[in-house]
Amino acid sequence: MKNLQTKIHKLQTNGGGFTLIELLVVISIIGVLSSVVMVNVNKASMKARDARRMSDLKTIQQAIEFYYDNHGYYPVCSSGVYIDNGINDCLSVALIADGVIPIVPVDPLYGKDGVGAGGQDYQYYSTGSGNEYAIRSIFEGEPLKQNADYPNGSACDSGIYPTCSWYGTCVYRGYNPAGCDGLTQAYGSEY
């Protein structure tokens, strides 16, 4: 027992700890590694939110098409309806009342950090006659590559992904587009 106490006393008095420089070097290395990991996590989160946006917009598009099948026209709303909470905007009310969808999906960033009311919200445009519509969204990262879901067409639907000046990066999906802005191109949806 006396021998153990002597060893403990020697460790305490010999300064068996780390120097300040050693601690600073280790903390610096941990900081650099953390920042690299955070950048990669942020990119992965951004890609996941963009993938969800694509899925949400396809879900909304399908609900709008079911509505069209039931009524012979698309929901008619005032220009540029923001799908804020998926329940009480013009498009959501029409789709839910028709029974084609229980709740309209909202952007993954809706309501976070003051985003909403036109920040990261999905947006729905329709003509007064209900024969054309557009759904728009802003993507955080690179838009997905053109494939069968994005048919070749005019400038708005070319291999060069358009940037809508009013709403950031968007990829067009629809038929017979006339241009990137205005409802004449928006039979189908823009996302």
VMD Tcl script that draws the C-alpha trace (Angstrom):
set ca {
  {0.00 0.00 0.00}
  {2.82 2.35 0.88}
  {4.47 1.53 -2.47}
  {1.29 2.52 -4.40}
  {1.02 5.83 -2.55}
  {4.65 6.58 -3.37}
  {4.06 5.95 -7.10}
  {0.98 8.20 -7.14}
  {2.91 10.94 -5.33}
  {5.76 10.72 -7.90}
  {3.28 11.03 -10.83}
  {1.68 14.07 -9.27}
  {4.97 15.85 -8.63}
  {6.82 14.92 -11.85}
  {4.46 16.88 -14.13}
  {3.27 13.88 -16.17}
  {0.70 16.00 -18.09}
  {0.69 17.68 -21.52}
  {2.39 20.98 -22.27}
  {0.39 23.96 -23.44}
  {1.88 23.69 -26.95}
  {0.89 20.02 -27.24}
  {-2.67 20.87 -26.22}
  {-2.87 23.74 -28.73}
  {-1.61 21.51 -31.57}
  {-4.19 18.81 -30.77}
  {-7.01 21.36 -30.50}
  {-5.99 22.93 -33.84}
  {-6.01 19.54 -35.59}
  {-9.43 18.73 -34.14}
  {-10.74 22.12 -35.32}
  {-9.52 21.60 -38.89}
  {-10.99 18.09 -39.03}
  {-14.32 19.35 -37.65}
  {-14.61 22.06 -40.28}
  {-13.98 19.54 -43.08}
  {-16.63 17.22 -41.66}
  {-19.14 20.09 -41.29}
  {-18.69 21.16 -44.92}
  {-19.38 17.61 -46.10}
  {-22.41 17.27 -43.82}
  {-23.80 20.60 -45.10}
  {-23.40 19.48 -48.73}
  {-25.12 16.18 -47.99}
  {-27.97 17.98 -46.23}
  {-28.33 20.38 -49.16}
  {-28.51 17.49 -51.65}
  {-31.05 15.69 -49.47}
  {-33.27 18.79 -49.31}
  {-33.04 19.25 -53.09}
  {-33.98 15.60 -53.64}
  {-36.96 16.07 -51.33}
  {-37.96 19.18 -53.29}
  {-37.96 17.16 -56.50}
  {-40.11 14.48 -54.87}
  {-42.47 17.08 -53.36}
  {-42.93 18.86 -56.68}
  {-43.69 15.59 -58.44}
  {-46.28 14.81 -55.72}
  {-47.86 18.25 -56.14}
  {-47.85 17.84 -59.92}
  {-49.63 14.48 -59.66}
  {-52.26 15.96 -57.34}
  {-52.82 18.85 -59.76}
  {-53.23 16.39 -62.64}
  {-55.78 14.37 -60.61}
  {-57.63 17.61 -59.96}
  {-57.60 18.28 -63.71}
  {-59.00 14.79 -64.36}
  {-61.88 15.52 -61.96}
  {-62.71 19.05 -63.20}
  {-61.30 19.51 -66.71}
  {-59.15 22.46 -65.60}
  {-56.29 23.12 -63.19}
  {-56.88 24.96 -59.90}
  {-57.27 28.66 -60.64}
  {-55.44 30.89 -58.18}
  {-54.19 34.43 -58.18}
  {-50.76 34.98 -59.64}
  {-47.86 33.51 -57.72}
  {-49.44 31.60 -54.83}
  {-46.88 30.58 -52.21}
  {-47.47 27.13 -50.76}
  {-46.68 28.27 -47.24}
  {-48.03 25.63 -44.88}
  {-49.68 23.19 -47.29}
  {-53.16 23.72 -45.86}
  {-54.70 27.15 -46.39}
  {-53.23 28.69 -49.55}
  {-55.40 28.65 -52.69}
  {-53.79 25.58 -54.27}
  {-53.74 23.55 -51.05}
  {-57.39 24.35 -50.30}
  {-58.45 23.27 -53.81}
  {-56.47 20.01 -53.78}
  {-57.43 19.02 -50.22}
  {-61.12 19.86 -50.76}
  {-61.09 17.72 -53.91}
  {-59.62 14.81 -51.94}
  {-56.63 14.32 -54.24}
  {-54.08 14.92 -51.46}
  {-54.40 15.14 -47.65}
  {-51.80 17.90 -47.26}
  {-49.66 19.65 -49.86}
  {-45.91 19.24 -49.21}
  {-43.96 22.33 -48.22}
  {-40.31 23.18 -48.77}
  {-37.94 21.45 -46.30}
  {-36.73 24.86 -45.10}
  {-40.22 26.31 -44.66}
  {-40.42 28.14 -41.33}
  {-36.76 27.68 -40.43}
  {-34.66 30.77 -39.70}
  {-37.39 33.15 -40.82}
  {-37.71 31.50 -44.23}
  {-41.23 31.44 -45.58}
  {-43.69 33.73 -47.28}
  {-41.71 33.67 -50.49}
  {-38.29 32.69 -49.17}
  {-37.92 28.96 -49.77}
  {-41.58 28.25 -50.47}
  {-42.91 26.40 -53.48}
  {-44.86 28.68 -55.78}
  {-47.88 27.91 -57.98}
  {-48.94 29.91 -61.02}
  {-52.08 29.29 -63.05}
  {-53.86 30.98 -65.91}
  {-57.30 32.46 -65.36}
  {-58.81 29.76 -67.55}
  {-57.12 26.94 -65.65}
  {-55.57 25.41 -68.77}
  {-51.94 26.04 -67.80}
  {-49.92 26.08 -64.61}
  {-46.39 26.22 -63.25}
  {-44.86 25.02 -60.00}
  {-41.59 26.63 -59.04}
  {-38.98 26.08 -56.39}
  {-35.51 27.28 -55.55}
  {-32.76 24.68 -55.24}
  {-29.78 25.08 -52.96}
  {-27.33 23.01 -54.99}
  {-26.90 22.00 -58.61}
  {-30.14 21.06 -60.36}
  {-30.55 17.43 -61.30}
  {-29.44 16.43 -64.79}
  {-31.87 16.41 -67.65}
  {-33.47 13.00 -68.26}
  {-36.73 11.52 -69.52}
  {-38.66 13.55 -66.95}
  {-37.27 16.73 -68.51}
  {-38.01 16.51 -72.23}
  {-35.89 18.46 -74.69}
  {-37.48 21.63 -75.90}
  {-37.02 25.35 -76.07}
  {-34.46 27.45 -74.23}
  {-36.19 27.01 -70.88}
  {-35.95 23.26 -71.22}
  {-32.49 23.00 -72.75}
  {-29.49 21.18 -71.33}
  {-28.47 24.52 -69.82}
  {-30.42 24.80 -66.63}
  {-32.24 28.12 -66.52}
  {-31.98 30.58 -63.71}
  {-35.24 32.40 -63.19}
  {-34.31 35.90 -62.13}
  {-37.21 36.08 -59.70}
  {-36.73 32.75 -57.93}
  {-33.22 31.33 -58.34}
  {-32.34 28.05 -60.02}
  {-35.17 26.11 -61.57}
  {-35.50 23.23 -63.99}
  {-38.48 23.17 -66.32}
  {-40.81 20.20 -66.57}
  {-43.72 20.47 -68.91}
  {-44.80 20.62 -72.52}
  {-44.37 23.14 -75.32}
  {-42.58 25.81 -73.29}
  {-42.39 29.27 -74.82}
  {-39.81 30.74 -72.46}
  {-38.52 30.81 -68.93}
  {-40.96 33.41 -67.67}
  {-44.64 33.94 -68.22}
  {-47.46 31.43 -68.13}
  {-47.48 30.63 -71.83}
  {-44.74 28.05 -71.23}
  {-46.22 26.55 -68.12}
  {-48.36 23.63 -69.22}
  {-46.99 21.14 -66.76}
  {-44.71 22.38 -64.05}
  {-41.45 24.20 -63.70}
  {-38.99 22.85 -61.17}
}
mol new
graphics top color blue
foreach p $ca { graphics top sphere $p radius 0.5 }
foreach p [lrange $ca 0 end-1] q [lrange $ca 1 end] { graphics top cylinder $p $q radius 0.2 }
display resetview
